[in-house]
């Protein structure tokens, strides 16, 4: 076995990981390969096998993680129901007369879909196909329209039932139910900030997002009200079925996820969109996404177990906690590291690599564990909007038709104000921590 200080091993492992990412190797293979090589250098083969076997077995038998494929199935099945089309048509009638009304409707639908779907790809693609053509045809600024679609679509990673929260909970030893309740107010706070920004920007520059003509929105009040109630019923039913059972202590998240999956199938049947081919496709895609998450989880567990076992976690903790400017400077450094990693690494990798390392740091700094976790999760919201590894930007760019005249530059410029709004949201959560903590305290 090789003799090397924990400081040198820390630099070695992170240096190799950075090199592997820059060379384009898949994250899972990079994590597992580095962990295996380093473990065999500094541990015996028997120790390496025992540690890796124990961590991998713990992940694949984790009961809470069973909620992930169920929530993924629920979101993909809802995509088949056409629920977003009805929502947009209904909210369009109410907000179309406002400057920026269609963009505001896009964010509102993104927030509602987030509470039903929880999958970024599905939300961004649905909003992009439904809302973006409508905004562009009504003369909306391309940057603002693209930014609203990306920002509204990414709310699904924060507002429950988010797959990120399901993955984060077991990794940080925090109840998923508490994370769900803690994420609600920050998620809708961000949606509110997006809407306020769109409203102010449209008021200052009316040509950014003109109001829909009177003729297009000349619909009787009774018809608008009926359309809104009918379109809002299914998502509210699903939200109550899933999150209501968790909040009132009727069922834990895994069982609530099963309820949500069944409810999504019933909604598809009610809308006449259910077929066995659709069921087969949704099941297949759910398994693919779940397998990707689990493979990264197992490989990241190999990496973090080696990293922590060699004392590298203490090196990181001492370096961050020992900053002379106090605990808020240490907290700011953690947030900055997570933000930078989000620009280059998938959120799944960040959670499985960083959370076991930074969670003890939050405890050592004296922060509430739930609040600290939610701050990292809100921070990761930016990872979907910040190039080069920006999921939302690539999803939207992939569905843009040539006749729309939208290029990557429009999308990147459009998301910049929304990234700054997320930073503002982080500062609000620091100033008013009850934004995160109040609702979990009310749980039964």
N, C-alpha and C positions, 0 to 999 in steps of 0.2 A: 504494500500500500504506500502511496505517495504522502509525504509530509508537507503540508502547506497551511498557511494561516487562514482563518475564516474570511478575513478581508480580501485576500487574494482569490479565494474560491468564489466569493461574491462577484468580484469583477470578472472572473473567468466565465461563470455561468451566465450572467447577464450579457457579457460581451458576445459569447457564442450564440445566445438567443437573438440578439440584435442582428448579428451577421446572418443567421439563418433566415430571419424575416426579410432582410434586405435582399437576400439572394432568391427570395420567392418560394422557399420551402413551405409546405403546409404546416400550420401552427402545431397540430397534433404530433406530426412526425418530428418536428424540431424539438418540442418539449420532451417527448419520450426518448429521443436519441441522446440529447444532452444529459438527461437524467441517468440513463443507462451507463454512458461512458464515465461520467463523473462518479457515480456510485461505485462502479467497478474499480476506479482509481483509488478511492478513499475508504471503501468498505470491502468486506469480504463478499464472495459470491453468495454465501448463505444469508448474510445480513441483507444484502440487496434484494434477494428473492423474498425474504420474510416481510420486509417493509413494503415492497411493491404489491405483494399478494394481499397483505392486510388492507392497504389503502384502496386498491381496486375493488376488492370484495365488499368493502364498506360502501363504496359508491353504487355498485350495481344492485345492492340489496337495500338501499336507502328508500324507505317507504314514502317519504315526502316527495322525492323526485318523481314518483309515479304520477304526480299531478301534471308534470310538464307535457307528456304526450296527450293527456286528456284535454288540457287547455289548447294545445296546438290543434288537435282534432276539432274542438269547438270553434275555434277561429276560422279554420279552413272550411268547415261545413257552413258557417254563417256567410262566408264569401259566396257560396252557391245560392243563397236565398234571394239575393238582389235587394237586401235590406238598405244598403247605402243609396241606391237609386231613389227609393221612396223617401228616405230622409232628406236627401238633397232637394228633391222637388218640393217637399213641404216647407223646409226652412227657407228655400229660395223665395217662396211667395211672401214670407214675412220680412226678410232682410233685403230683398232686391231693391227696394226703394231708397236704401241708404247708400251713401258713398262708401265704397268698400264692402257693401253688403254681401256680395258673393264670396269674397275672401273671408269675411266673418263667418258666413255659413259653412265654408270649408273647414275652418278651425273648429266650429261647434260640432260638425259631423265627425271630425277627427277625434274629438274628445269622447263623443258617444260611442263611436266604433271602438275606441281604446278600451272602454268599459265592457265591450262584448268580445272583441277579437284578440287583442293583446299580441299581435304579430305584425312587425313593422312592414315587411314586404307586402302583406295583404292590404294593409291600411293605405300605404303610399300608392300602390298600384290602383286600388279602387278610387281613391280621391283623384289621382292623376287622370284616369280615364273618364271620370264623371265631371269633376269640377273644373279642371284646367281648360278643356275646350270651351266650356261655357264662359269662363272669365275672359279668355282671349277673344272670343267672338263679340263680347260686349266692350272691347277696347281697353281692357285692363293692362297695366304695365306688366311686361313679361317677368321681370325680376320679382315684383310683389306677388304675382300669381304663383310662380314656382316656389317662392319662399313659404307662402301660406300652405301649399300642398305638402311640402317636405316637413314643415314644423308641425302642422296638424296631424300628419300621418305618423310621426315619431312619438306622439303622446302615448301610443299603445305600449311602449316599453316601460312607461312609468305608471300610468293609471291601471289599477288592477282590472282583470286578472292578467298580469304581465308575466311572461315566461321568465324574464330576468329576475323578478322577485322570487319566483319558485326556485330558481337556481341559486340565488344569493343566500336565501334563508339557511339551508343546511350547511352551506360553506362557511357561514359566519356563526352558526349555532344560534340563530334567531328564528323565532316562530314565523312561519310564512303568513299566518293570519294577521299577526301584528304588523308585518311589513305591508300587507295589503291595505290595512287601515291607515298606516302612516303615510302611504303614497297618495291617497286620495286628494287631500288638500293641496299638497305641492303640485300635483298634476293639473288640477283645475285652476290653481293659481297661475301656472304657466299659460294655460289656455286663455285666462283672463288678460294676462300681460300681452299676449299675441293680439287679442281682439282690440285692446286699447291702442296698441301701436298702429294697427291697421286703420282704426278710426281716426287717430290724430294725423297720420300721414295722408290719408284721403281727404281730410278737412283742409290741411295746409296746401296740398297739391291735388285739386279735384280731378285733373287729367290722369292721375295714377290709377284711379278706380272709380269711374263714373257710375252714377246710379242707373238702374234699369229703367227704361221708358215707362211712362204711365200706362200705355196700352198693354204692355207685356204683363204688368202686375195688376191689371184691372180684373180682380177675381173677388166675388162676393165673400164677405167675412165668414159666413157659415161654411163655405167650401174650404177656405183656408184653415179654419179651426178643425174641421173634420179631417182634412188631410194630415194636419199636425198630430192629432190624437191617434189616428190609425197608424201613422208611421212610427210614432214614439212608443206605442204599446209593446211590440216585440222586444226592442232592446231593454226597456224597463223590466219586462218580465224576466229576461235573461239575467239582468243585473241583480234583481231580487232573488232569483233562484240560486245564484252562485254566491254573491257577496253577502246577501242577507243571511244566508245560513251560517256563514262564517262569523259575521258581526254579532249575531244573537246567540252564538254558541251552540247552534243546532248540529253542525257538522264541521270537522276540520277541513283544511284546504283540499286534501286528496279526494275525500268523499264529495266535497262541493264541486270539484272539477268533473267528477263522474256525472253529477246532476246536470252540470252545464253542457256536457257532451250530449246527454240524452235530450235536453231542452233544445239544443241546436238542431238535432235531427227532427224533433217534433215541429220546429219552426219551418224547416225545409219542406216537410210534408204539408204543413198548412199553406205554404206559399205555392205548392205545386211544383217545387223545384227538385224534389227528391227522386233519385233513381239509383239503382244498384251500381251502375257504372260510376256515378258521382260518389257514392259511398266508397267504392273500391279505390277511386283516385284519391279521395281525401285520406283514407286509411294509409295508402301507400306513401303519400307525401308526409303524413304525420310521422310515420316510421322513419323515413329518411332524415327528417329534421331532428327527431329524437336521437337517432343513432349518431348524427354529427355531434350533438351536444354531449352525449355520453362518452364518445371516443375522446373528445377534447377534455372532458372532465377526468377521465382515467389517466390520460397522458399528463395533464397538468398536475394531478395528484402525485404522479411519479416525480415530477420536477420539484414541487413544493416540499414533498417529504424528504427528498435529498437535500434541498436547500436549507430547510429548517434543521434537519438532522445533523448537518455539518456546522451548525452555529451561525449561519449567515443571517438568519432572522434577527439575532441579537445585534449583529453589525448594523443592519438597517435601522433597528429601533434606537440604538445608541446614537447613530448619526442624526436621526430626525428629532428625537426627544432632546438631544443635547444642544440644539440650536440656542444660542444665547439670548435671542429676542423674545423668548417666552413660548407658551403653548400655541398661541394663535399663529405665530410664524411657522411652527412645526405643522400645524394643521394646513396652513396655506401651501406648504411644500408638498404635503400629501396630495392636496387637490391639484396642484400643478403637475405632479407626476402622473396622476390618473388622466388628466386632460391631454397631456402629451402622448401617453400610451394609446389613448382613444383615437388619435390621428393615424396610428400605424397598426394597431392590433385589434382583432375582433373582441367584442365585449365579453364573449364567453371566456376567452383566454385571459382577459384582464381580471375577471372575477375569480377564476380558479387559481390564477397565479398570485394576484395582489391581495385579495381579501384575507387569506390566512396570514399574510405578513403584516398588513396594516391594521387589522382589527385589534390585536394586542397593543398596537401603538395608540389607538384611540382610547383604550382603557387606561393606558399609562398616562395619557395626557389629561385624564379626568373627564372625558366627554361621555355623554349618555350613549350607550352602544347602539340603540335604535336610531337616534338622531344622526350619529356618525355614519351609520350604514346608509341612511336615506340621503345624506349629503353626497356620498360617493355615487349613489344611483342617479341622483339628479345631475351630477357632473357627467356621468356616462351618457346622459341624454345628448350632450354635445358631440359625442363620438359618431353619431349618425349624420351629423351635419358638417363635420370638419374634414376636408380633404387631407390626405389622399385616400384614406380608408373610410369613406362616407357612404354607408349603405343607402340612405334615402336618396342621395344625389344620383347614384347609379341606377336605382330602381326607376326613378322618374325619367332619367335620360333614356333608359331602355324602352319606355313605352311612348316617347314623344314621336309624333308623326312628322315627316318633312314639311307638310303644309302648315304646321303650327309655327314654324320659324323659331323654334326654341333650341338653343345650343347649350353646351356645358357652362359657358360663361354666364349666361342668364341665370342658371340655377345656382351657381356658386355665389354670385353677387346677391341673389335673392335671399339666401339663407344667413348671410352675415348679420343683419339686424336681429334675427331670431336667436342666433348664438349669443349675442350681447344681452338679449332679454333673459336667457337662461342664467347668465352670470349675475344679472340683477336679481333673479329668483333665488340664487344661492345666497346672496347678501341679505335678502329678506328673511330667509330661513335661519340665517345666523342671528339677525337682529330679533326675530320673533320665533324662537324655537317651537312654540306651541302650534305653529302651522303644521309641524310634523307630529308633535306628541299629543295634541289634544284628543284626536279621534281614537287612537289606541287606548287611551285612558278610559274611554267610555265603553269599551268592549265588555260584553257579559262573559 
